């Protein structure tokens, strides 16, 4: 079973974290939500929703991660970038060729500033693309370049999640989950 860690920082964008968690869990993926706070499992979203993470950052060993996922939102993405441990985990994951995914502001605010997107195609929330100076900005809802998957913003949360499920499990499972959630009906 694939293992995913979703980093949650105060100010994360609600749907960009919760939709991927929901879709991936429906698809049979082992997903752990991780509070980056030193001693508090409760993380507050950009819209004031309090979520209880599964675990604390300091209690994790990310060596078993198939994917590290960074939701966007502000100041959530900024808070992720300012967390030394998150940056180290993301760099280690990317350098070993394992999957990293980020959505909204996180591709630009975190991945681009860490150099993870250098020479790669990527997308992000409009207005942050200037931070992708060493990447090729696509302006697509979801962009996959090797082991890196980026997505544009809240409206991309479902396509982003189904793409990650496809990568981690299979195309068929991703399609089945999308159909079961009536996403295919929505897009018809």
Residue pairs with C-beta under 8 A, 6 or more apart in sequence:
1 28
1 29
1 30
2 29
2 30
2 66
2 67
2 168
2 169
3 29
3 30
3 32
3 64
3 65
3 66
3 67
4 24
4 29
4 30
4 31
4 32
4 65
4 66
4 67
4 68
4 69
4 164
4 168
5 31
5 32
5 34
5 60
5 62
5 65
5 67
5 68
5 69
6 17
6 20
6 21
6 31
6 32
6 33
6 34
6 69
6 71
7 34
7 36
7 57
7 68
7 69
7 70
7 71
7 80
7 86
8 17
8 33
8 34
8 35
8 36
8 43
8 51
8 53
8 71
8 76
9 36
9 43
9 75
9 76
9 77
9 79
9 80
9 83
9 86
10 37
10 43
10 44
10 75
10 76
10 79
11 44
11 45
11 46
11 73
11 74
11 75
11 76
11 77
11 78
11 79
12 43
12 45
12 46
12 71
12 72
12 73
12 76
13 45
13 46
13 71
13 72
13 73
13 76
13 103
13 104
13 153
13 154
14 45
14 46
14 47
14 49
14 73
15 154
15 157
16 71
16 72
16 73
16 103
16 104
16 151
16 153
16 154
16 157
16 160
17 33
17 45
17 51
17 71
18 51
19 157
19 158
19 160
19 161
20 31
20 69
20 71
20 101
20 103
20 157
20 160
20 161
20 164
21 31
21 33
22 161
23 158
23 161
23 162
23 164
23 165
23 177
23 181
24 31
24 161
24 164
24 165
24 168
25 31
26 177
26 180
26 181
27 165
27 168
27 169
27 173
27 174
27 177
28 169
28 173
29 165
29 168
29 169
32 54
32 55
32 60
33 51
33 53
33 54
33 55
34 53
34 54
34 55
34 56
34 57
34 60
35 41
35 42
35 43
35 53
35 55
35 56
35 57
36 43
36 57
36 79
36 80
36 83
36 85
36 86
37 43
37 56
37 57
38 56
38 57
38 58
39 56
40 56
41 52
41 53
41 54
41 55
41 56
42 50
42 51
42 52
42 53
43 50
43 51
43 52
43 53
44 50
44 51
45 51
45 73
45 76
46 73
46 74
46 75
46 76
57 83
57 85
57 86
58 85
62 68
62 89
62 92
62 93
65 89
65 93
65 98
66 98
66 99
66 168
67 98
67 99
67 100
67 101
67 164
67 167
67 168
68 89
68 90
68 93
68 98
68 99
68 100
68 101
69 100
69 101
69 102
69 164
70 77
70 80
70 86
70 90
70 100
70 101
70 102
70 103
70 106
70 110
70 111
71 77
71 102
71 103
71 104
71 106
72 102
72 103
72 104
72 105
72 106
72 107
72 109
72 124
72 125
72 153
73 104
73 105
74 105
76 105
76 106
77 104
77 105
77 106
77 108
77 109
77 110
78 105
78 109
80 86
80 106
80 109
80 110
81 87
81 109
81 110
81 113
81 114
86 110
87 110
87 114
90 100
90 110
90 111
90 114
90 116
91 114
91 116
93 99
93 100
94 100
94 114
94 116
94 147
94 148
97 146
97 147
98 147
99 147
99 148
99 149
99 164
99 167
99 168
100 111
100 116
100 147
100 148
100 149
101 148
101 149
101 150
101 151
101 160
101 164
102 110
102 111
102 149
102 150
102 151
103 150
103 151
103 152
103 153
103 156
103 157
103 160
104 124
104 125
104 151
104 152
104 153
104 154
105 124
105 125
105 128
106 124
107 117
107 122
107 123
107 124
107 128
107 132
107 150
107 151
108 124
108 125
108 128
108 129
108 131
108 132
109 128
109 131
111 117
111 122
111 148
111 150
112 122
112 124
112 131
112 132
112 133
112 134
112 135
113 131
115 134
116 148
117 132
117 134
117 135
117 148
117 150
118 134
118 135
119 134
119 135
120 135
120 136
120 145
120 146
120 148
121 135
121 136
121 138
121 143
121 145
122 132
122 135
122 136
122 137
122 138
122 143
122 145
122 148
122 150
123 137
123 138
123 139
123 140
123 141
123 142
123 143
123 150
123 151
123 152
124 131
124 132
124 137
124 150
124 152
125 152
125 153
126 139
126 152
126 153
129 137
129 139
139 152
140 152
141 151
141 152
141 155
141 156
141 159
141 160
142 149
142 150
142 151
142 152
142 156
142 159
142 160
142 163
143 149
143 150
143 151
144 163
144 167
149 160
149 163
149 164
149 167
151 157
151 159
151 160
158 178
158 181
158 183
162 174
162 177
162 178
162 183
163 174
165 173
165 174
165 177
166 173
166 174
175 184
178 184
179 185
